[in-house]
Amino acid sequence: MPSKKEVFKSALFVGYEIVFGQKYTGNRLDFLKHIPLRAILYEIAGLNLRIRPTLEKQFKTSFSDQLKELEYFCRGNQNLMLPYYTALRKVQVQLEGDRGGSPIMFSRPTNVFALQEIFEKLPDVETPSFEWRMTDWENLLKYYLCVNDVISGYDRQDEDIRHRPFEKLAAGSGFLNEMTVINDPIFTIKRFVHLYHFLEKDQVLSNSVSKHFHNIGMAASDFARHIFSMCYFHKGDKEDHKFYYRLDPSNPSHKESIDVLEYLSKRRVGKRLHELDMIEIKKSPVFKDIHNHYVMLDTLFIMDKLYELFINDFWFETVKQDGIDIMRYKGQIGRFFEDYAASLLKQAFSFLKYPAVKCLDDLKVKIKGNIVEIADAYFRHNKKVCVAQIKSTGIYAKQQYGTAQSLFDVKEDDFYGVFGLDQLIDSIKYIRDESDKFDDTFPKGKPVQVFPLLIVNEKIFQTPFLPAMFNLKFVEEIRKESFLPLEIKPLTIIHIADLERVVHHIKSKKVDWWDLLKQNYSNSLFPKPFNVTLNRNKLNPDYNAAESVLVDFGIVKK
């Protein structure tokens, strides 16, 4: 009997409409008109840390965790809790009877949306003392549920007939799903160290990177150490104040901490392109209140200041000001990413000797008088081949409005192309037609399995629908030609954080790489995000692999 195909469990956002039976048609901010915005900011920042405490690798989304937060906002008042509890329970029963999943009332996506909305409206004046009343807590909860309705509305397909269903699902759910991705902080720091050393040696960018950290007020290693400490070891002056810093500027031991917090809390007001554009919270994930009190709004954005957001900040704050061309900067970031990903592949598959792993320049060969690059990475074990393209390309804020039209801001084919899909198909053609040019022992004419990979820098590929969307396009293109006797497997997309995570397991042969790839698409309606497969195999990062890098850079002591 064939196994039942797996589907993703859904998380249904419980908003105002589900609780009260109709959408709220007024201005949701009216619920907050009698509550100081600073008080609201503190409450949501605290909630944001409670649902993903320090050192936790998952969000607290269980039914009991949701009830705990509901009880907090209802101040334990059972009568106030009743309609919200009833709605949560009803949705839970519905999901259990359907395909599994959980009701979500409190989440990071809603927190970040609300923080951005409150943040940009904060007055500059000091907040007077304020005593919360039960009506204030209820109004805050109603506002929060209205935000749930707004962001979950993007998770529904529109009537756009120009794009495939998966393309519309990927665009609509991108904001919600990307906000729930948590990558390992140790390897984020390790990647930052490698990027810093790369920039430090670059003839054009070395002066800019020195200037960047000089302007912050400390060395790059101290900056990384403080970020890591803030996000994972800060205890606060009270148990429920872990999101909160109270520092003394006259205390010399507080100087570096204050310098980092000042940098992270500097208001960099930018133009929001749409309501899902979280530009201010990403730019300033710390809020400086009066008397040198600092509120950590989102620790994951703070951690991103060491890689994803650092790349953006470094450009706007320093490189652009130095008059360096944007294409040169993008090119160097792309070069770093290719080199870094290639080094991970060579570490992981160092046991392959005949042939050994080939990457980048090793795959440049002459075909019909022209030098072509076969792929960014290629390796083979007997009759199994992996071929990869490595892409540092990102998705711009203007493409994240929640619709397929905005996601495919460029032409559809160009969108797939900039992430390497066209090049990957060309790579497979080279394997079919020209394998002797780069693999002289290739079993030509034999049934060889080809596993195509895209290795990416964009976090949205760790969400459910992007890998499926790309695979559908990949299959559509592959079917236009015959590749026999090659057996072309479904496309696997691997984020750099997931590649870092699996290197040790492959190198030590604790996991079979080819089996891992098959698991990623077998017994499923479509290929899963690779991090899902790693989680199900309980493949945890090898911190020993990162320790020496962090010790040498001065971030941690041995």
C-alpha positions as CSV (number, residue, x, y, z in Angstrom):
1,M,0.0,0.0,0.0
2,P,1.6,3.3,-1.0
3,S,2.5,5.7,1.8
4,K,0.3,8.7,2.4
5,K,1.9,11.8,0.9
6,E,3.0,14.3,3.5
7,V,1.6,17.9,3.6
8,F,2.7,20.8,5.6
9,K,0.9,21.4,8.8
10,S,-0.8,24.7,8.8
11,A,-0.8,27.4,11.5
12,L,-4.0,29.4,11.4
13,F,-3.8,33.0,12.8
14,V,-6.6,33.8,15.2
15,G,-7.6,37.4,14.6
16,Y,-10.4,39.8,15.4
17,E,-12.7,38.3,12.8
18,I,-12.4,34.7,14.2
19,V,-13.0,35.9,17.8
20,F,-15.8,38.3,17.2
21,G,-17.4,36.9,14.0
22,Q,-16.7,40.0,11.8
23,K,-13.9,42.1,10.6
24,Y,-13.1,45.3,12.5
25,T,-13.9,48.1,10.0
26,G,-12.6,51.0,11.9
27,N,-9.0,52.3,12.5
28,R,-7.3,49.7,14.6
29,L,-5.1,52.4,16.2
30,D,-8.2,53.8,17.8
31,F,-8.0,51.0,20.3
32,L,-4.8,52.5,21.6
33,K,-5.7,56.1,21.8
34,H,-5.9,56.1,25.6
35,I,-2.6,54.1,26.1
36,P,0.8,55.7,25.8
37,L,2.6,54.3,22.8
38,R,5.8,53.7,24.8
39,A,3.9,51.5,27.2
40,I,2.6,49.4,24.3
41,L,6.1,49.2,22.8
42,Y,7.4,47.8,26.0
43,E,4.7,45.2,26.2
44,I,5.1,43.9,22.7
45,A,8.9,43.8,23.0
46,G,8.5,41.8,26.1
47,L,6.1,39.4,24.3
48,N,8.5,39.1,21.4
49,L,11.2,37.8,23.8
50,R,8.8,35.5,25.7
51,I,7.7,33.6,22.6
52,R,11.3,33.0,21.6
53,P,13.5,33.2,24.8
54,T,17.2,33.5,24.6
55,L,19.0,30.3,23.5
56,E,15.7,28.8,22.2
57,K,15.8,27.6,18.6
58,Q,12.0,27.5,18.2
59,F,9.1,29.8,18.9
60,K,6.6,28.9,21.6
61,T,3.6,28.2,19.5
62,S,2.0,25.3,21.4
63,F,-1.6,25.6,22.5
64,S,-0.5,25.9,26.2
65,D,2.0,28.6,25.3
66,Q,-0.7,30.6,23.5
67,L,-3.0,30.2,26.5
68,K,-0.3,31.4,28.8
69,E,0.1,34.6,26.8
70,L,-3.6,35.1,26.6
71,E,-3.8,34.8,30.3
72,Y,-1.0,37.5,30.6
73,F,-2.9,40.0,28.5
74,C,-6.2,39.3,30.2
75,R,-4.4,39.6,33.6
76,G,-5.9,36.3,34.6
77,N,-9.4,37.5,34.3
78,Q,-11.4,34.4,33.2
79,N,-14.4,36.4,32.0
80,L,-12.2,38.5,29.7
81,M,-10.4,35.4,28.5
82,L,-13.5,33.5,27.6
83,P,-14.3,34.7,24.0
84,Y,-10.5,34.4,23.0
85,Y,-10.1,31.0,24.6
86,T,-13.3,29.8,22.9
87,A,-11.9,30.9,19.5
88,L,-8.5,29.3,20.1
89,R,-10.0,26.1,21.1
90,K,-12.4,26.0,18.2
91,V,-9.6,26.5,15.7
92,Q,-7.5,23.9,17.5
93,V,-10.3,21.3,17.2
94,Q,-10.8,22.2,13.5
95,L,-7.1,21.8,12.7
96,E,-6.8,18.5,14.5
97,G,-9.7,17.1,12.5
98,D,-8.3,18.3,9.3
99,R,-4.5,17.8,8.7
100,G,-2.9,19.0,11.9
101,G,-1.4,22.3,12.9
102,S,-2.0,24.8,15.6
103,P,-3.9,28.1,16.2
104,I,-1.7,31.1,16.5
105,M,-2.7,34.2,18.4
106,F,0.7,35.5,19.5
107,S,3.6,35.4,17.0
108,R,6.7,37.2,15.9
109,P,5.2,38.4,12.5
110,T,2.5,40.2,14.4
111,N,4.9,41.5,17.0
112,V,7.2,42.9,14.3
113,F,4.3,44.5,12.3
114,A,2.9,46.1,15.5
115,L,6.3,47.3,16.7
116,Q,6.9,49.0,13.3
117,E,3.5,50.6,13.3
118,I,3.9,51.9,16.9
119,F,7.6,52.8,16.5
120,E,7.0,55.2,13.6
121,K,4.3,57.0,15.5
122,L,6.2,57.5,18.8
123,P,6.2,61.0,20.1
124,D,9.5,62.5,21.2
125,V,8.2,63.7,24.5
126,E,8.6,61.8,27.8
127,T,5.7,59.4,28.6
128,P,3.8,60.4,31.8
129,S,3.3,57.8,34.5
130,F,0.5,55.4,33.5
131,E,-1.5,52.8,35.3
132,W,-3.0,50.0,33.2
133,R,-6.8,49.4,33.5
134,M,-8.5,46.2,32.4
135,T,-10.1,48.1,29.5
136,D,-6.6,49.1,28.4
137,W,-5.4,45.5,28.3
138,E,-8.6,44.5,26.4
139,N,-8.1,47.3,23.9
140,L,-4.4,46.3,23.4
141,L,-5.5,42.7,22.7
142,K,-8.2,43.8,20.2
143,Y,-5.6,45.9,18.4
144,Y,-3.2,42.9,18.3
145,L,-5.9,40.7,16.8
146,C,-6.6,43.3,14.1
147,V,-2.9,43.1,13.1
148,N,-3.3,39.3,12.9
149,D,-6.1,39.8,10.4
150,V,-4.0,42.2,8.3
151,I,-0.9,39.9,8.0
152,S,-2.8,36.7,7.7
153,G,-4.8,38.3,4.8
154,Y,-1.7,38.1,2.7
155,D,-1.6,34.4,3.1
156,R,-4.7,34.0,0.9
157,Q,-4.4,33.7,-2.9
158,D,-5.7,36.6,-4.9
159,E,-7.5,36.4,-8.2
160,D,-4.3,37.0,-10.3
161,I,-4.5,34.5,-13.1
162,R,-1.1,35.3,-14.6
163,H,0.8,33.4,-11.9
164,R,0.7,29.8,-10.8
165,P,-1.0,28.9,-7.5
166,F,2.4,28.1,-5.8
167,E,3.7,31.5,-6.9
168,K,0.8,33.2,-5.3
169,L,1.1,31.2,-2.2
170,A,4.9,31.9,-2.0
171,A,4.3,35.6,-2.4
172,G,1.4,35.8,0.0
173,S,3.0,33.7,2.8
174,G,6.5,35.0,2.5
175,F,6.4,37.6,5.2
176,L,4.7,35.3,7.7
177,N,6.9,32.3,7.1
178,E,10.3,34.1,6.8
179,M,9.7,35.7,10.2
180,T,9.5,32.3,11.8
181,V,12.9,31.1,10.5
182,I,15.6,30.8,13.2
183,N,19.2,30.1,12.1
184,D,22.0,29.1,14.4
185,P,23.7,32.2,15.9
186,I,27.2,30.6,16.2
187,F,27.4,30.0,12.5
188,T,26.0,33.5,11.7
189,I,29.0,34.9,13.7
190,K,31.4,32.5,12.0
191,R,30.1,33.6,8.6
192,F,30.5,37.3,9.7
193,V,34.1,36.6,10.6
194,H,34.8,35.2,7.2
195,L,33.1,38.0,5.5
196,Y,35.0,40.6,7.5
197,H,38.3,39.0,6.7
198,F,37.3,39.0,3.0
199,L,36.4,42.7,3.0
200,E,39.5,43.6,5.0
201,K,41.7,42.2,2.2
202,D,39.7,43.7,-0.6
203,Q,41.7,46.6,-2.2
204,V,38.6,48.7,-2.7
205,L,36.5,47.9,0.4
206,S,39.2,47.5,3.1
207,N,39.3,51.2,4.0
208,S,35.5,51.3,4.1
209,V,35.2,48.4,6.5
210,S,37.8,49.9,8.8
211,K,35.9,53.2,8.7
212,H,32.5,51.5,9.3
213,F,33.6,50.0,12.7
214,H,35.5,53.0,13.7
215,N,32.3,55.0,13.3
216,I,30.5,52.5,15.5
217,G,33.2,53.0,18.1
218,M,34.9,49.6,18.3
219,A,36.6,46.7,16.6
220,A,34.5,44.3,14.5
221,S,35.3,41.5,17.0
222,D,34.0,43.6,19.9
223,F,30.9,44.5,18.0
224,A,30.1,40.8,17.2
225,R,30.8,39.8,20.9
226,H,28.4,42.4,22.2
227,I,25.7,41.5,19.7
228,F,26.0,37.8,20.7
229,S,25.9,38.6,24.4
230,M,22.9,40.9,24.0
231,C,20.8,38.3,22.1
232,Y,21.7,35.2,24.1
233,F,23.0,36.1,27.6
234,H,21.5,39.3,28.8
235,K,19.5,38.7,32.0
236,G,18.0,42.1,32.7
237,D,17.6,43.6,36.2
238,K,14.4,41.5,36.6
239,E,13.2,38.2,35.2
240,D,10.6,39.9,33.0
241,H,13.0,42.6,31.9
242,K,15.4,40.6,29.7
243,F,14.4,42.8,26.8
244,Y,15.5,45.9,28.6
245,Y,18.9,47.6,29.3
246,R,19.5,50.2,32.0
247,L,23.1,51.5,31.8
248,D,25.2,54.2,33.4
249,P,27.1,56.4,31.0
250,S,29.5,57.4,33.7
251,N,30.5,53.8,34.3
252,P,33.6,53.0,32.1
253,S,32.7,49.3,32.0
254,H,29.4,50.2,30.3
255,K,30.9,52.3,27.5
256,E,31.2,49.6,24.8
257,S,27.7,48.3,25.5
258,I,26.3,51.8,25.3
259,D,28.2,52.4,22.0
260,V,26.6,49.2,20.5
261,L,23.1,50.1,21.8
262,E,23.5,53.7,20.5
263,Y,24.3,52.4,17.1
264,L,21.4,49.9,17.1
265,S,19.0,52.4,18.4
266,K,19.9,55.3,16.0
267,R,16.7,56.3,14.2
268,R,17.3,55.8,10.5
269,V,13.9,56.8,9.2
270,G,13.4,55.5,5.7
271,K,10.5,55.5,3.3
272,R,8.2,52.5,3.8
273,L,7.4,51.0,0.4
274,H,4.3,49.1,1.8
275,E,2.8,48.0,5.0
276,L,4.9,44.8,5.2
277,D,8.1,46.8,4.8
278,M,9.7,46.6,8.3
279,I,12.5,49.1,7.5
280,E,12.7,50.9,10.8
281,I,12.7,47.9,13.0
282,K,15.4,46.2,10.8
283,K,17.4,49.4,10.8
284,S,16.9,50.1,14.5
285,P,16.0,46.9,16.3
286,V,16.7,48.7,19.7
287,F,14.6,51.6,21.0
288,K,16.3,54.2,23.2
289,D,14.0,55.5,25.8
290,I,14.7,58.3,28.3
291,H,17.5,58.1,30.8
292,N,19.6,55.7,28.7
293,H,17.1,52.9,28.9
294,Y,17.3,50.6,25.9
295,V,14.6,48.2,24.7
296,M,15.5,45.2,22.5
297,L,12.6,45.1,20.0
298,D,13.6,42.0,18.1
299,T,16.7,39.9,18.9
300,L,16.7,38.1,15.6
301,F,17.0,41.4,13.7
302,I,19.8,42.3,16.1
303,M,21.6,39.1,15.3
304,D,21.1,39.7,11.6
305,K,23.2,42.8,12.1
306,L,26.2,40.4,11.8
307,Y,25.4,39.2,8.3
308,E,22.2,39.8,6.3
309,L,21.5,43.3,7.7
310,F,25.2,44.0,8.0
311,I,25.6,43.7,4.2
312,N,22.8,46.3,3.7
313,D,24.0,48.6,6.5
314,F,27.6,48.6,5.4
315,W,26.5,49.7,1.9
316,F,24.2,52.5,2.9
317,E,26.2,53.8,5.9
318,T,29.7,53.6,4.5
319,V,30.4,52.1,1.1
320,K,27.9,54.3,-0.7
321,Q,29.2,57.4,1.1
322,D,32.7,56.5,-0.1
323,G,31.6,56.7,-3.7
324,I,32.1,53.0,-4.5
325,D,29.9,51.7,-7.3
326,I,27.0,49.5,-6.2
327,M,27.8,46.8,-8.9
328,R,31.3,46.5,-7.6
329,Y,30.0,46.1,-4.1
330,K,27.4,43.5,-5.1
331,G,30.0,41.7,-7.2
332,Q,32.4,41.4,-4.2
333,I,29.6,40.1,-1.9
334,G,28.7,37.6,-4.6
335,R,32.4,36.5,-4.9
336,F,32.7,36.1,-1.1
337,F,29.5,34.0,-1.0
338,E,30.7,31.7,-3.9
339,D,34.1,31.2,-2.3
340,Y,32.6,30.6,1.2
341,A,29.9,28.1,-0.1
342,A,32.5,26.3,-2.2
343,S,34.8,25.9,0.8
344,L,32.0,24.3,2.8
345,L,31.3,21.8,0.0
346,K,35.0,20.9,-0.3
347,Q,35.1,20.4,3.5
348,A,32.0,18.2,3.5
349,F,33.0,16.0,0.6
350,S,36.8,15.9,1.2
351,F,36.5,12.1,1.2
352,L,35.6,12.1,-2.5
353,K,38.8,11.6,-4.5
354,Y,38.1,10.2,-7.9
355,P,36.8,12.6,-8.9
356,A,37.3,15.2,-6.2
357,V,34.8,18.1,-5.7
358,K,35.2,20.8,-8.3
359,C,34.1,24.4,-7.8
360,L,34.1,27.7,-9.6
361,D,37.3,28.2,-11.7
362,D,38.0,24.4,-11.6
363,L,34.9,24.1,-13.8
364,K,35.9,26.6,-16.5
365,V,36.6,24.6,-19.7
366,K,36.9,25.3,-23.4
367,I,33.9,24.2,-25.4
368,K,33.7,25.0,-29.1
369,G,36.4,27.6,-28.8
370,N,34.8,29.4,-25.9
371,I,35.6,29.3,-22.1
372,V,32.5,28.4,-20.2
373,E,31.8,27.7,-16.6
374,I,30.1,24.3,-16.3
375,A,28.6,25.0,-12.9
376,D,29.6,26.6,-9.6
377,A,30.0,23.2,-8.0
378,Y,30.1,19.6,-9.3
379,F,30.9,16.3,-7.6
380,R,30.1,12.6,-8.3
381,H,30.1,9.4,-6.4
382,N,29.8,6.4,-8.8
383,K,26.5,7.0,-10.7
384,K,25.3,9.8,-8.6
385,V,26.0,13.4,-9.4
386,C,25.4,16.7,-7.6
387,V,25.6,19.9,-9.7
388,A,25.0,23.3,-8.1
389,Q,24.7,27.0,-8.8
390,I,25.6,29.3,-5.9
391,K,23.7,32.6,-5.7
392,S,24.0,35.5,-3.2
393,T,21.0,37.3,-4.8
394,G,18.4,38.8,-2.5
395,I,14.8,39.8,-2.7
396,Y,14.2,43.5,-2.4
397,A,11.7,45.1,0.0
398,K,9.6,46.3,-3.0
399,Q,9.1,42.6,-3.9
400,Q,7.7,41.7,-0.5
401,Y,4.3,43.3,-0.7
402,G,2.6,40.0,-0.4
403,T,1.4,39.5,-4.0
404,A,2.8,37.6,-6.9
405,Q,2.9,40.8,-9.0
406,S,5.3,42.4,-6.5
407,L,7.4,39.3,-6.1
408,F,7.9,39.0,-9.8
409,D,8.8,42.7,-10.1
410,V,11.1,41.7,-12.9
411,K,9.8,39.4,-15.6
412,E,8.9,36.0,-14.3
413,D,11.7,34.3,-16.3
414,D,14.2,36.8,-15.0
415,F,13.2,36.2,-11.4
416,Y,13.9,32.5,-11.7
417,G,17.0,33.3,-13.7
418,V,18.6,35.6,-11.1
419,F,18.6,32.8,-8.6
420,G,20.4,30.5,-11.0
421,L,17.7,28.3,-12.4
422,D,18.5,28.8,-16.1
423,Q,22.2,28.3,-15.4
424,L,21.5,25.2,-13.5
425,I,19.6,23.7,-16.4
426,D,22.5,24.7,-18.7
427,S,24.8,22.8,-16.3
428,I,22.7,19.7,-16.6
429,K,23.0,20.0,-20.4
430,Y,26.8,20.2,-20.1
431,I,26.7,16.9,-18.1
432,R,24.6,15.3,-20.8
433,D,26.7,16.6,-23.8
434,E,30.2,17.5,-22.6
435,S,31.0,15.5,-19.5
436,D,34.4,14.3,-20.8
437,K,35.6,18.0,-20.7
438,F,35.4,18.1,-16.8
439,D,35.0,14.5,-15.6
440,D,37.1,12.1,-17.6
441,T,35.8,9.0,-15.8
442,F,32.1,9.9,-16.2
443,P,30.0,6.8,-16.9
444,K,28.7,8.1,-20.2
445,G,25.8,6.3,-21.7
446,K,24.9,4.8,-18.3
447,P,21.8,5.7,-16.2
448,V,23.3,8.4,-13.9
449,Q,21.2,10.1,-11.2
450,V,21.7,13.9,-11.3
451,F,20.7,15.9,-8.2
452,P,20.4,19.6,-9.0
453,L,21.1,22.2,-6.2
454,L,20.7,25.9,-5.7
455,I,22.8,27.2,-2.8
456,V,21.3,30.6,-1.8
457,N,21.8,33.5,0.6
458,E,18.1,34.5,0.7
459,K,16.3,33.4,3.9
460,I,12.9,33.2,2.2
461,F,14.0,30.0,0.5
462,Q,13.8,28.4,4.0
463,T,10.0,28.8,3.9
464,P,7.6,26.2,2.5
465,F,6.5,27.4,-0.9
466,L,9.5,28.9,-2.6
467,P,11.3,25.5,-3.0
468,A,8.1,24.0,-4.4
469,M,7.6,27.0,-6.7
470,F,11.1,26.7,-8.1
471,N,10.9,23.0,-8.5
472,L,7.7,23.3,-10.6
473,K,9.4,25.7,-12.9
474,F,12.5,23.5,-13.0
475,V,10.5,20.4,-14.0
476,E,8.6,22.4,-16.6
477,E,11.9,23.5,-18.3
478,I,13.6,20.1,-18.0
479,R,10.7,18.3,-19.7
480,K,11.3,20.4,-22.9
481,E,14.3,18.2,-23.8
482,S,15.4,14.6,-23.5
483,F,18.2,14.0,-21.0
484,L,18.3,10.2,-21.2
485,P,19.9,8.1,-19.9
486,L,20.4,10.7,-17.2
487,E,17.8,10.6,-14.4
488,I,17.1,14.2,-13.3
489,K,16.0,14.4,-9.7
490,P,13.8,17.2,-8.2
491,L,15.5,20.5,-7.4
492,T,16.8,21.0,-3.9
493,I,17.4,24.5,-2.6
494,I,19.8,24.9,0.3
495,H,20.3,28.1,2.3
496,I,23.9,28.8,3.4
497,A,22.9,28.3,7.1
498,D,21.7,24.8,6.3
499,L,24.8,23.9,4.4
500,E,26.9,25.1,7.4
501,R,24.8,22.9,9.6
502,V,25.2,19.7,7.7
503,V,29.0,19.9,6.8
504,H,30.2,18.0,9.8
505,H,27.6,15.2,9.4
506,I,28.5,14.6,5.8
507,K,32.3,14.8,6.4
508,S,32.1,12.3,9.3
509,K,29.7,10.1,7.2
510,K,27.1,10.2,10.0
511,V,24.5,10.8,7.3
512,D,24.2,9.6,3.8
513,W,24.1,12.7,1.6
514,W,22.2,11.1,-1.3
515,D,19.6,9.7,1.1
516,L,19.2,13.1,2.7
517,L,18.4,14.7,-0.7
518,K,15.9,12.0,-1.5
519,Q,14.2,12.5,1.8
520,N,13.8,16.2,0.9
521,Y,11.3,15.3,-1.9
522,S,10.2,11.8,-1.2
523,N,6.9,11.1,0.5
524,S,5.9,14.7,0.0
525,L,3.6,16.5,-2.4
526,F,6.6,18.8,-3.2
527,P,10.2,19.4,-2.1
528,K,10.4,20.7,1.4
529,P,12.7,23.5,2.7
530,F,16.0,21.7,3.4
531,N,16.0,22.9,7.0
532,V,12.8,20.9,7.6
533,T,14.6,17.7,6.5
534,L,17.6,18.5,8.7
535,N,15.3,19.1,11.7
536,R,13.6,15.8,11.1
537,N,16.9,14.0,11.1
538,K,18.0,15.9,14.2
539,L,21.1,17.1,12.5
540,N,22.4,19.7,14.9
541,P,25.3,22.0,14.2
542,D,28.9,21.1,15.1
543,Y,30.0,23.9,17.3
544,N,33.6,22.6,17.5
545,A,33.9,23.6,13.8
546,A,33.1,27.2,14.6
547,E,35.0,27.5,17.9
548,S,38.5,28.1,16.6
549,V,37.2,30.9,14.3
550,L,35.4,32.6,17.1
551,V,38.4,32.2,19.5
552,D,40.9,33.5,16.9
553,F,38.7,36.6,16.2
554,G,38.4,37.3,20.0
555,I,34.7,36.8,20.2
556,V,34.9,34.0,22.8
557,K,37.6,32.8,25.1
558,K,38.9,29.2,25.0
